[in-house]
Amino acid sequence: MRQHELSHANTLRLPCRAEYYARPGTLRELRDTLGQAAAAERKVTILGGGSNVLLPADLPGLVITPDLRQWWLTGAKGESHVGLHVGAGVAWHPLVMEMAARGYWGLENLALIPGLCGAAPIQNIGAYGVELGDVLEAVQIMEIASGELRWLDRAECRLGYRDSIFKHELAGRAVITRLVLRLSRVPTPRLGYGDLARRVGSEPSALDVARAVCAIREEKLPDPAELANAGSFFKNPLVPRDQAEQLLERYPNMPNFPQPGGITKLAAGWLIERCGLKGWRCGAFGVHERQALVLVHFGGGTRQELLEVAGRIAATVEKEFGVTLEPEPRLLE
């Protein structure tokens, strides 16, 4: 498909056109598509659900969205855990709700995160005290240059806070084709974040937790289908513990989350809101009125304008707190 419009293939609805576009539905089709791109010496860009990327006006070469939508469960009936094998093209949130409805534990805190499963390891998606890495067993990839399939175990994925090997050594070199997740049949609720425990009671089901997470997110976050956004725009910054302690002397109510290794995680949304930027608008972009961590697109803007707005926000936070904010969405070129 030539000159394919991608403006509605990213949740920020930034204007973008792909020089070539393909949506292979099988591993064989994916391998053939990569081979054709190599023969034509076309650059290859992998695009999932477009929920955590910033697209340019034009994407040269071939853009591929793997449409691998099969999933299945493994594991004997009496075992405490099951294996969930899921193709990269499966939509994340419906899968979470399906597993929760079946009584399998592990994904429920990650409900209502937009996008496709293939993108989940790239960001090591996380919410409400849980990260993908807590349940990830392995990732199958196809090498772009050779079309060969191979597996990476969890350790080889080098997962970190919104980070993985797919942002570094394997960036632009591999297509994620399948995930294997380890889910529990035994109730394992993780309710330490916010008011989750109060919302679900003492003995919640996995579905109760997933529905509560959905309710919280819907109260705080705009629906991308109604107001264009990419979810959390900035990472929660990690600072040395002594710096966090100095800030706490000035701002005793500042949310802070001590981490291993003498590091403290701060809440980027709180920092932005404390700077008086919640609800602030600059042209086509602005800070959401209910959640300062979310930048929204009102229409008609460009990626450069968005980056300028984000830069002004980051500069304001830097001046007030001495803390550097980093964007969470990836820039595709």
N, C-alpha and C positions, 0 to 999 in steps of 0.2 A: 504494500500500500504506500503510495507516494504522496508527499505533502499532506501528512495527516495532522489534523487539528488536535492539540492536547490541552486546550484551555479548560476543558471540563474533565480532564483526566488527572487533575491535581486539585486538592481540596482548598487551596488558596485561590484557585481560578486565575492564576497568572496567565497572560496570553503566551501561547507557545505553539510552535508548529514543528513537527518532526519531518526531516527530509524523507525518511523511509520508516515504516512501522510494520511490525509483525506480532502476531499473537499465537504462537505455537501451542497446540493442545496436548502433545505427547513428547516424550524424550526424543524420539526419532525426528519429529518435526523440528524440535529445538536444535538438535545437532545439525540437521540439514540447513536450517536457517543460519546458524553460525558459520557453516561451511560456505554458504553463498556469500555472506558478508565478507569473509576472509578472501574469497576469490575476487571479489569486487574491490578489495582494499577499503572497505567501509568501517569506520569507527562504530563500535557497538556500545549502546547504553541500555542498561536494564532498568525498567520502570515498573514498580508494583502498583499499589493503589493510589500513589501520589499524595499520601497523607503527611509525609514528613520530608518533602523535597521542595526546593526553590528552583523553578524551571526558568531558563532563558527564553528570549523571544523566539529563537530558532535553535533546534537541536540538529546538528549535522550528523550524517551517517544513518545508521539503523537503530531505532528504538525497539526493544523487545519487551513485551509483557508476557511472561510465562503463564499460560492458562492451564496449569496442572492442578485439577480440582478433585482428585481422588483422595479419600482418607479411609483408614480402617484401624481397627483395634486388635491387639494381640494380647495373649495372656490367658492362663487357665482360670476357670471359674472360681476356684477356691483361693487364688493368690491375692495378696493384699494390694498389688499394683497391676496396672495395665500399661501396655505400650500403645501410644497413639501415633500412627504414621500419617502424615498429612502433606499433601502437595503444596507447592509454593503459591499456587493460584487460588487456594481456599480463602474465603473471607474470614478474617480473624474473629470478629465479634459473634457472628452466628455459630461458629465452632465452639466458642467458649460457652455460650448458652446451651448448646446441645449437650456438651459434656456435663455441665452442671445439672441439667435436667435428668441425665442418666445416673446422677449420683457420684460422679467421679470428681475428685478433689485435686486442686493444683492451679487451675486457670481462673477461678471465679473472681479473684481480685483484679484481674486484667480485662474485665468486661467493658464493653463500649469503646475500646481502643479501635480507631478506624484502621483500614488498610488490609493487606493480604499477608498470609502467613510467611511467605518468603522474605519479607522485609523484617520480620520480628527479630531474628538474630543480629541483623546489622546494627540496630540500635540497642539491642538487649532491652527490649521494651519493658517498662515497669510501671507499677501504680499501686498505691495503698499497701506499701510494705512488701511487695512481691515483684520479682523480676523473672523474665523468661528463663534466665540461667538457673533458677531454682528447680525447674522441671525438664530442662533440655538434656537429652541424652546424646543426640548426634545430629549432624547436618550433612545431607548429600549435596554435592556441588557438581556442576559440569564446567570443565575448564574451557574458557572461550577460545583459546588458541587451538586446542587439540580436539575438543568435543568429548574428552574422556571424563567418565564419572568416577568420583571417589568420595570417601566418607571422612568427615572430621568428627572426632569425639568432642565432648564439652570442653575439655582442657585445651584442645587445639584451636577452638574458636576464640580463645583469649577474651572472654567476655569481661567487661568492666561497666562502669556507670555510663550508660548510653554509648557504649563503645564495643568494638570487636575487631577481629582480624580482617573482617570484610570492609572496614574503613581504612585499612592500612595495606599489608602485603597483598591481599586478595582484591583490593579495590580495582575494578575494571578488568579483572582477570578470571572471574568465576561467576557462574549463575547458580544461585541457590535453587535447588529443585525439590527437596523434601526435608522435612523435619521429623525427628522421632522424639516424642515427649513422654515422660514417665508420670502417670497420674495415679492417685491413690483411691482405693475403695474405702479406706478407713477415714472417718471424719478428721480433717486437719485444718480447722478454721484459723485464719490469721487475721485478727481483729484489732490489732494495736494501733491502727491508723485512724486518726480523727474520731468520729462518733460511730464507726461501724458497729462496735459491740452493742451500743445502745439501740441501734436500729434493728438488729437481728435477734436479740434475746440470747438466752443461755445455751440452747441446743439448736443452732440453725442448720439447715441443709445447705449444700453447695449452691443450690439455686436461690435460696434466701440471701446468701451473701452476694451473689452475682446481681440480683435485683436491687439490693441495697447500694451496691457500687454504681449501678446504672442511675439510680435516683440521685445520688450525690453528684455524679458527673453532669447529669442533666440540669441540676440546680445551679451549677457553677460554670459550665462550659457551653458555648454556643454550638448548635448543630451545624456542621459544615454545609449541609444541604440548604440551610436557610441564611447563614452568614459565613462567607468564605473565611477559613482559617486553617492553620496547620497544627492545632492543639498547642501544647506548651512550646513557645518559641525559643525560650532560653533554658539552658541547663541550670539546675540548682548548683551554685558555685561551691567548690571545695576549697577551704582555706585552712591555714595552720591553726591549731587550737589556741595558741596565744593571741592570734589576731581576733579570733571569735570572742575570746574572753575580754579583750579590750573593747570590742563593739558592744558586748553585753553590759559593760559598765555604763555606756552611753544610752543603750536601748535595752533595758532589762526584759522587755516583752518580746524581743526578737526570737522567732523560731530558730532552733538550732538542733542539729542531730549529730552527736559525736560518732566518728567512724574509727576503724582500726588505723593504727599508724600515726596517731597524733593529728588527725585531720578532722575537721568539722564541716558538715554540709549545712549550708544556709538555704533559706527559701527565697528563690529569685522573685517570685510574685510579691512577697512581703516587702522586699527591698524596693521594687518598682512602685508599689502602692505607697510606701512611706515617702517616696520622692514626689508624691502628689500627681502621679501620671495615670492612675486608674481612670479610665474613661476618656483619656486625652486622645484627640484626633488631629492628624496632620494630613490634609489632602485626602487621598484615596485610602489611607491606612490609619489605624488607631489601636489603642489599648482597650481591650474589652471592658465593659462597664461592671461586670461581675467578677472577672478573674484577670488580674493584671499580668499574669504570665502568658496570656493569649493575645497575639496580635491579629487583627481582623482586617479584611479587605472589603471595602464598600463598593468596589467596582471602578474600572477605568484606570487603574494604576499599573506600574511596571515593577519588575523585580528590583531595579536600581533604586526606585523611590522607596520601596519597602526596606531595602538595606540601609538607606539613609535614615529612615525613621528608627529602625532598630539601633543604628549607631548613635543617634541622639539619646535614646533611652539608656543604652549602655554607658555613654559618657556621663549622663546625669547620675547614675548609680555609682560610677567610679569616683566622681567628684564628692558625693555625699558620704560614701562608705569605704572608699578605697578598695572596692571589690570589683573584679572583672567578670562581666557576663559574657558567655559564649553562646551563639545560636545553636539550637538543637537540630533544625532541619538541615539536610545536606544540599549543597549547591551542585547542580548538575550543569555540565558545560557541553 
